[in-house]
Amino acid sequence: DRRMPPELSRADYIVSSKRDPEFTAPLANASVTVVEARLVASTVINETSANVGGTVTFGVGVQNTGTSPAHGVSGSLNLPATHFNLATFGNEILAGDFVLTLNPATGLLIYSSPTPLPAGASAYSTFTITLAANAPAGPYTSPVLVTQASTLAGNVSGERSYTVNGSTDTLAIVGPPAVTAPVLGTATVNEGATVFHTV
């Protein structure tokens, strides 16, 4: 008897033979793995504190925690001119998986990976920049590191790109020492007398 058993739903069967349309076979279970790049990004400031006019070392890092290589990994980091002497960027790029480009007019740092980032791999770059002479003293928190990538290479219509806002780091900016007014050693003096004061 080739009829469908009454205890099974018709949804459990599909027609699989053109020669005998009454022949049915059960659907097989299948597992599907979603292949996609996923990123974790972070900004690291090597110094915990620095004096105005001093040099600071930044690090930008991206890790691919997904199941597929990440293509077109790129992102941005804003370095405000109120805090940094932008002309000193690039004096020393210590290490780098990324290509780093700074717009000196806006302070926007663009970084990009020239090659795909494999699943489970990380990319990291470090660079130095000088604090502005008039940088405000106090805690400074690095801007969010915005990173994006795609799972497929090139421009693929309808593909979902992946964007992540990375973690930040904090630096204590130490201002210049306070200037004290001179203190006179004698309140009143006679004309022609020597006056001692301490600065």
C-alpha positions as CSV (number, residue, x, y, z in Angstrom):
1,D,0.0,0.0,0.0
2,R,1.7,3.2,-1.2
3,R,-0.8,5.6,0.4
4,M,0.4,7.9,3.2
5,P,-0.1,6.4,6.6
6,P,-2.9,8.2,8.5
7,E,-0.7,8.7,11.6
8,L,1.7,11.0,9.7
9,S,1.0,14.5,8.5
10,R,1.2,15.3,4.8
11,A,3.7,18.0,5.7
12,D,6.2,15.2,6.6
13,Y,6.2,13.9,3.0
14,I,7.3,15.3,-0.4
15,V,6.7,13.9,-3.9
16,S,10.1,12.6,-5.2
17,S,9.3,10.6,-8.3
18,K,7.8,11.8,-11.6
19,R,7.2,8.2,-12.7
20,D,4.9,7.5,-9.8
21,P,3.3,10.7,-8.4
22,E,1.8,8.6,-5.5
23,F,5.2,7.7,-4.2
24,T,6.2,9.8,-1.2
25,A,9.3,10.1,0.9
26,P,9.8,11.7,4.3
27,L,11.6,15.0,4.7
28,A,15.1,14.7,6.1
29,N,16.3,16.9,9.0
30,A,19.1,19.3,8.0
31,S,21.3,21.7,10.0
32,V,22.3,25.1,8.6
33,T,25.3,27.0,9.8
34,V,25.2,30.8,9.3
35,V,28.5,32.0,8.0
36,E,29.1,35.6,8.9
37,A,31.9,37.8,10.1
38,R,31.6,39.4,13.5
39,L,33.8,42.1,14.9
40,V,35.0,43.2,18.3
41,A,36.9,46.5,18.3
42,S,38.8,48.5,21.0
43,T,40.9,51.6,21.5
44,V,43.8,51.4,24.0
45,I,45.9,54.3,25.3
46,N,49.2,53.0,26.6
47,E,49.7,55.8,29.2
48,T,47.4,56.3,32.2
49,S,48.4,59.9,32.4
50,A,50.4,62.5,30.4
51,N,51.4,66.1,30.6
52,V,50.2,68.7,28.1
53,G,52.6,68.7,25.2
54,G,53.6,65.1,26.0
55,T,53.4,62.2,23.6
56,V,50.6,59.6,23.8
57,T,50.6,56.1,22.2
58,F,47.2,54.9,20.8
59,G,46.3,51.4,19.8
60,V,43.4,50.3,17.6
61,G,42.4,46.7,17.5
62,V,39.8,44.5,15.7
63,Q,39.1,40.8,16.3
64,N,36.9,38.7,14.0
65,T,34.9,36.4,16.3
66,G,32.7,35.2,13.4
67,T,32.7,32.1,11.3
68,S,33.8,33.7,8.0
69,P,36.7,36.0,6.9
70,A,35.8,39.7,7.2
71,H,36.3,41.7,4.0
72,G,36.8,45.4,3.8
73,V,37.6,45.9,7.5
74,S,37.7,49.7,8.0
75,G,36.7,52.3,10.6
76,S,37.3,55.7,12.1
77,L,38.5,57.3,15.3
78,N,38.1,61.0,16.0
79,L,41.1,62.9,17.5
80,P,40.0,66.4,18.4
81,A,42.3,69.3,17.9
82,T,41.3,70.7,21.3
83,H,43.3,67.8,22.8
84,F,45.9,66.8,20.3
85,N,48.5,68.4,18.0
86,L,47.3,66.8,14.8
87,A,50.5,67.8,13.0
88,T,52.4,65.3,15.1
89,F,50.4,62.3,14.0
90,G,52.5,59.8,12.1
91,N,55.8,60.8,13.6
92,E,56.0,57.3,14.8
93,I,53.7,54.4,13.7
94,L,55.0,51.7,15.9
95,A,53.3,48.6,14.4
96,G,50.5,48.1,12.0
97,D,48.1,45.7,10.3
98,F,46.0,48.7,9.2
99,V,46.6,51.5,6.8
100,L,46.2,54.7,8.9
101,T,45.2,58.1,7.4
102,L,44.5,61.3,9.4
103,N,42.5,64.3,8.0
104,P,44.4,67.2,9.7
105,A,41.5,69.5,9.2
106,T,38.9,67.4,11.0
107,G,41.0,65.1,13.2
108,L,39.2,62.1,11.7
109,L,41.5,59.0,11.6
110,I,40.6,56.4,9.0
111,Y,42.0,52.9,9.3
112,S,41.6,50.0,6.9
113,S,42.9,46.5,6.4
114,P,44.5,45.8,3.1
115,T,43.6,42.1,3.4
116,P,40.6,40.1,4.7
117,L,40.7,39.3,8.4
118,P,40.3,35.5,8.9
119,A,37.8,34.1,11.3
120,G,39.3,34.0,14.8
121,A,42.1,36.4,13.8
122,S,43.0,39.9,15.1
123,A,44.5,43.0,13.6
124,Y,46.2,45.8,15.6
125,S,48.0,49.1,14.9
126,T,49.7,51.6,17.2
127,F,50.7,55.2,16.6
128,T,51.9,58.2,18.6
129,I,50.5,61.7,18.8
130,T,51.3,64.8,21.0
131,L,48.9,66.4,23.4
132,A,48.1,70.0,22.5
133,A,49.9,72.6,24.7
134,N,46.5,74.0,25.8
135,A,44.8,70.6,26.1
136,P,42.3,70.8,29.0
137,A,43.5,69.1,32.2
138,G,41.5,66.2,33.6
139,P,40.2,62.8,32.4
140,Y,40.0,62.3,28.6
141,T,38.1,59.4,27.2
142,S,39.0,58.2,23.7
143,P,36.2,58.4,21.2
144,V,34.3,55.2,20.1
145,L,36.1,53.2,17.5
146,V,33.6,52.6,14.7
147,T,34.4,49.5,12.6
148,Q,32.6,47.9,9.7
149,A,33.2,44.9,7.4
150,S,31.3,42.5,5.1
151,T,31.2,38.7,4.9
152,L,31.5,38.6,1.1
153,A,34.2,40.3,-1.0
154,G,33.4,43.2,-3.2
155,N,30.0,45.0,-3.5
156,V,27.3,42.3,-3.3
157,S,23.7,43.5,-3.8
158,G,21.6,42.9,-0.7
159,E,24.4,41.7,1.5
160,R,24.2,42.8,5.1
161,S,27.3,44.7,6.3
162,Y,28.4,44.5,9.9
163,T,29.1,47.6,12.0
164,V,30.3,47.7,15.6
165,N,31.1,50.4,18.1
166,G,34.2,49.5,20.0
167,S,35.3,50.0,23.6
168,T,37.1,53.1,24.8
169,D,40.0,54.0,27.1
170,T,40.8,56.9,29.5
171,L,43.8,59.1,29.9
172,A,44.5,61.6,32.7
173,I,45.8,64.9,31.2
174,V,48.0,66.8,33.6
175,G,48.0,70.5,33.1
176,P,51.0,72.9,33.5
177,P,52.1,73.7,37.0
178,A,50.4,76.7,38.6
179,V,52.3,80.0,38.6
180,T,52.4,81.7,42.0
181,A,52.9,85.4,42.6
182,P,56.2,86.5,44.1
183,V,56.2,86.9,47.9
184,L,58.1,89.9,49.3
185,G,60.4,89.3,52.2
186,T,59.8,92.8,53.7
187,A,56.6,94.7,53.9
188,T,58.2,98.2,53.9
189,V,61.7,99.2,53.0
190,N,63.7,102.4,52.9
191,E,64.8,104.0,49.7
192,G,68.0,102.3,48.4
193,A,67.6,99.3,50.6
194,T,67.9,95.7,49.2
195,V,64.7,93.7,48.8
196,F,64.5,89.9,48.9
197,H,61.7,88.0,47.4
198,T,60.9,84.3,46.8
199,V,59.3,82.9,43.6
